[in-house]
């Protein structure tokens, strides 16, 4: 299989997944989607030592969206491009990967190093924390090819920046700079291009050395909160706290607090 991504885990248990098709600004092909999903599945199956995942792009872009040249993700049975079922391509290839990413067992940080357009914008904004370089921008380019936002954009955008700005971003199709995205609350941090990965890995390392099970439960709680009512969410918090309270990390954290020393979390 072609190497459409690069993947490694450093000595601090930080996994870095790099989209690796820089000539096409890391546009999402079927091969790339498969490779991304395979790594996500390995993490979720506890087949790696990763305790935090960073997703970034090779070269001068994060991800330019779907690879429009690649028809494998949504082939036409008749051979006529007009008969391509793009929705089926989403259901078959994009959605399983995105759902497993949303349900990842560890925190996710996205490091946006350039353009994040279309489905690439969707992938970029799904991070628990989003770091962006001062050279990056976010672009809902779907309208320019007669399509609607997909890959989770219509779910995530209004919840992060509100309905008005989500529709503005999609219908006007303007390129949103990192600074503007920060002011809108779409992302968390903006750094100089040359410092982006340094700062990202610094935070990823801190998280990787933290209480992994608690982070997993946090992620689940916040995602569930988007559709739960208040009482249901209170019950979900109670159940999660029961699980977290029985971990080794909780015991070590409480003891370290009482002893006024820094905890040494093991992710257990």
C-alpha positions in Angstrom: 0.0 0.0 0.0 1.4 3.5 -0.8 2.6 5.6 2.1 -0.1 8.3 2.0 0.6 8.9 5.7 3.6 8.8 8.0 3.1 7.5 11.5 5.4 7.3 14.5 5.3 7.2 18.3 8.0 9.1 20.2 9.6 8.2 23.5 6.9 10.2 25.3 4.1 8.1 23.9 3.0 10.9 21.5 1.8 9.5 18.2 2.2 11.8 15.2 0.1 11.0 12.1 1.2 13.1 9.1 -0.8 13.3 5.9 1.8 12.6 3.3 0.8 13.7 -0.2 2.3 17.2 -0.3 2.2 17.6 -4.1 -1.6 17.5 -3.8 -1.7 19.5 -0.5 -2.5 16.2 1.3 -5.9 15.8 -0.4 -7.8 12.8 0.9 -7.6 9.9 -1.4 -9.1 6.5 -0.7 -5.7 5.1 0.0 -5.0 7.9 2.5 -8.4 7.4 4.2 -7.7 3.7 4.6 -4.3 4.3 6.1 -5.6 6.9 8.5 -8.3 4.5 9.6 -6.0 1.6 10.1 -3.8 3.6 12.5 -6.9 4.8 14.4 -8.1 1.3 14.8 -4.8 0.1 16.1 -4.8 2.8 18.7 -8.4 2.0 19.7 -7.5 -1.7 20.0 -4.7 -0.8 22.4 -2.1 -2.1 19.9 0.1 0.9 20.4 1.8 2.8 23.3 0.2 6.0 22.2 -1.4 8.2 24.9 -2.0 11.3 22.7 -2.4 11.6 18.9 -1.2 14.6 16.8 -2.5 14.9 13.2 -0.7 17.3 10.9 0.2 17.6 7.2 3.4 17.2 5.2 4.7 20.3 3.3 2.9 23.6 3.0 -0.7 22.4 3.6 -2.7 20.5 6.2 -5.3 19.0 3.8 -6.9 20.4 0.7 -10.0 18.3 1.1 -11.1 15.3 -1.0 -8.8 14.3 -3.8 -11.1 15.1 -6.8 -8.8 13.2 -9.2 -9.2 10.0 -7.2 -12.6 8.4 -8.1 -12.0 5.2 -6.1 -13.8 6.6 -3.0 -17.0 7.1 -5.0 -16.8 5.1 -8.2 -19.5 5.3 -10.9 -21.1 1.9 -11.8 -21.9 3.1 -15.3 -18.6 4.8 -15.9 -20.3 8.1 -16.3 -18.9 10.7 -13.8 -22.4 12.2 -13.4 -23.5 8.9 -11.9 -21.0 9.0 -9.0 -22.6 8.5 -5.6 -20.6 10.9 -3.4 -22.9 10.2 -0.5 -22.2 6.5 -0.7 -18.5 7.3 -0.7 -18.9 9.2 2.6 -20.9 6.4 4.2 -18.4 3.7 3.1 -15.1 5.4 3.7 -15.2 8.7 5.5 -17.8 8.1 8.2 -16.3 4.9 9.7 -12.9 6.7 10.0 -14.4 9.8 11.5 -16.6 7.9 14.0 -13.6 5.9 15.2 -11.6 9.2 15.4 -14.4 10.8 17.4 -14.4 7.8 19.7 -10.6 7.6 20.1 -9.3 6.2 23.3 -6.8 9.0 23.7 -6.8 12.8 23.2 -6.4 14.2 19.7 -4.5 17.4 18.7 -4.6 18.7 15.2 -1.7 20.9 14.0 -2.9 22.9 11.0 0.2 23.9 9.1 -1.4 25.4 6.0 -4.7 25.2 4.1 -7.5 23.2 5.7 -10.2 23.1 3.1 -13.4 21.1 2.5 -13.2 17.7 4.2 -9.7 18.7 5.3 -11.2 21.5 7.3 -13.6 19.0 8.8 -10.7 16.8 9.8 -8.8 19.7 11.2 -11.5 21.0 13.5 -12.4 17.6 15.0 -9.3 17.8 17.3 -9.8 18.2 21.0 -7.2 20.9 20.8 -6.5 22.7 17.6 -3.1 24.4 17.0 -2.6 26.4 13.8 0.3 28.3 12.2 0.0 31.9 11.3 0.2 30.8 7.7 -2.8 28.5 7.9 -6.4 29.1 6.9 -9.7 27.4 7.0 -11.8 27.1 3.9 -15.3 25.6 3.3 -14.8 25.3 -0.4 -17.8 23.0 -1.1 -19.9 25.7 -2.7 -17.4 26.3 -5.4 -17.9 22.8 -6.8 -21.7 22.6 -6.2 -21.5 20.5 -3.1 -22.6 20.7 0.6 -20.2 20.7 3.6 -19.6 17.1 4.8 -17.3 14.9 6.9 -18.9 16.4 10.0 -18.6 20.1 9.3 -22.3 20.8 9.6 -22.3 19.2 13.1 -19.1 20.6 14.5 -19.1 24.2 13.1 -22.4 25.5 14.5 -21.5 24.0 17.9 -18.1 25.7 17.9 -18.8 29.0 16.3 -22.6 29.3 16.2 -25.1 28.9 13.4 -24.7 32.3 11.8 -20.9 32.0 11.4 -21.2 28.4 10.3 -23.6 29.3 7.5 -21.5 32.4 6.6 -18.3 30.2 6.3 -20.1 27.7 4.1 -22.2 29.9 1.9 -19.8 32.8 1.3 -16.8 30.4 1.1 -14.3 32.9 2.4 -10.9 31.8 3.6 -10.7 32.3 7.3 -7.2 33.1 8.7 -5.9 31.4 11.8 -6.2 34.6 13.7 -9.8 35.0 12.7 -10.5 31.4 13.5 -9.0 32.0 16.9 -11.2 35.0 17.6 -14.3 33.0 16.5 -13.4 30.2 19.0 -12.9 27.7 16.2 -9.3 26.8 17.3 -7.2 27.1 20.4 -3.8 28.5 19.6 -1.9 30.2 16.8 1.9 30.0 16.5 4.6 31.1 14.0 4.9 28.4 11.3 8.4 27.4 12.5 7.2 26.9 16.1 3.9 25.1 15.4 5.1 21.5 15.8 7.4 22.4 18.7 4.5 23.9 20.6 2.1 21.1 19.6 4.5 18.4 20.7 5.1 20.2 23.9 1.4 20.1 24.8 0.9 16.6 23.4 3.8 15.4 25.7 2.1 17.0 28.7 -1.2 15.3 27.9 0.5 12.0 27.1 2.0 12.1 30.6 -1.5 12.7 32.1 -4.4 10.6 33.3 -5.3 8.8 30.1 -8.4 7.1 31.3 -9.8 10.4 32.7 -9.0 12.1 29.3 -10.9 9.3 27.5 -13.9 9.8 29.8 -13.7 13.6 29.3 -13.8 13.2 25.5 -16.9 11.0 25.8 -18.7 13.3 28.2 -18.2 16.4 26.0 -19.3 14.6 22.8 -22.4 13.2 24.6 -23.2 16.6 26.1 -23.9 17.9 22.6 -27.1 15.9 22.5 -27.9 15.1 26.2 -30.3 17.1 28.4 -29.0 18.4 31.7 -30.2 15.5 33.9 -28.9 12.9 31.4 -25.5 14.6 31.4 -25.4 14.7 35.2 -25.9 11.0 35.2 -23.2 10.5 32.6 -20.8 12.5 34.7 -21.6 10.3 37.8 -20.9 7.1 35.9 -17.7 8.5 34.4 -16.5 9.7 37.8 -17.1 6.2 39.3 -14.8 4.7 36.6 -12.2 7.5 37.0 -12.2 7.3 40.8 -11.2 3.6 40.7 -8.1 4.1 38.5 -4.5 3.9 39.6 -4.0 7.5 38.3 -6.7 8.8 40.6 -5.2 7.2 43.6 -1.7 8.4 42.7 -3.1 11.9 41.9 -4.8 12.2 45.3 -1.8 10.9 47.2 0.5 13.3 45.3 -1.8 16.2 46.1 -1.8 15.4 49.7 1.9 15.0 49.8 2.4 18.2 47.7 4.3 16.5 44.9 3.8 16.1 41.2 1.9 13.0 40.3 3.4 10.4 38.0 0.4 9.2 36.0 0.7 5.8 34.2 -2.5 5.9 32.1 -4.1 3.1 34.2 
